[in-house]
Every structure is written in C-alpha cells, then in structure tokens.
C-alpha cells in the first residue's frame, strides 16, 4: 500500500472517530466507533511513518486535514456554524499542507 493511501486512511479514520464522538454525546454506543476510529488512525499513521513518510510532513497533513474535514462535515451533518473566518482558516490550512508537501520535495 502506498504511503499516501496509508496517510489517507489515517485522516479518514481520525475524522470518523471525531464525528462518532459527537454522535456519542446522545448515543453511547458511538463511543466504540470513536475508540476504533482513533485506534485505526494511529495504526495507519504509524504504518505511513514505517513506509518512509517523514514525521513532520505526515503529522502536519494528518492533523490539518482532519481539522478541515471535521469542520466541513460538522456543518453538513450537524448544522454547526461555518463562518467566513473559519472558511479562511480552512483555506490557509490547505495552503499550509501544500507548502509542507512542496517543501519536503524541494
């Protein structure tokens, strides 16, 4: 499996765990999905590191992407606010991720 696929798995399972945590507030069984999501996220992240992805790049992309996806999904799924300032922040996160990747390949 490619290092990028492993990192994508880490991002998606971390976001799943975070969304499940929000659902668990009212429905306790979702705590199991939260725990499994975070466990899978750390496993995928460790595998990406083992496959050779640098820690700074992996962690930066993983955490930034998770924040952006969680903010967008919480708007769609839970109707939470997404202000212009938050959209600007997400845009800056995307720019930062791009700069991290470009810097790693320079």
Rosetta blueprint (number, residue, H / E / L):
1 X L
2 X L
3 X H
4 X H
5 X H
6 X H
7 X H
8 X H
9 X H
10 X H
11 X H
12 X H
13 X H
14 X H
15 X H
16 X H
17 X H
18 X H
19 X H
20 X H
21 X H
22 X H
23 X H
24 X H
25 X L
26 X L
27 X L
28 X L
29 X L
30 X H
31 X H
32 X H
33 X H
34 X H
35 X H
36 X H
37 X H
38 X H
39 X H
40 X H
41 X H
42 X H
43 X H
44 X H
45 X H
46 X H
47 X H
48 X H
49 X H
50 X H
51 X L
52 X L
53 X L
54 X L
55 X H
56 X H
57 X H
58 X H
59 X H
60 X H
61 X H
62 X H
63 X H
64 X H
65 X H
66 X H
67 X H
68 X H
69 X H
70 X H
71 X H
72 X H
73 X H
74 X H
75 X H
76 X H
77 X H
78 X H
79 X L
80 X L
81 X L
82 X L
83 X L
84 X H
85 X H
86 X H
87 X H
88 X H
89 X H
90 X H
91 X H
92 X H
93 X H
94 X H
95 X H
96 X H
97 X H
98 X H
99 X H
100 X H
101 X H
102 X H
103 X H
104 X H
105 X H
106 X L
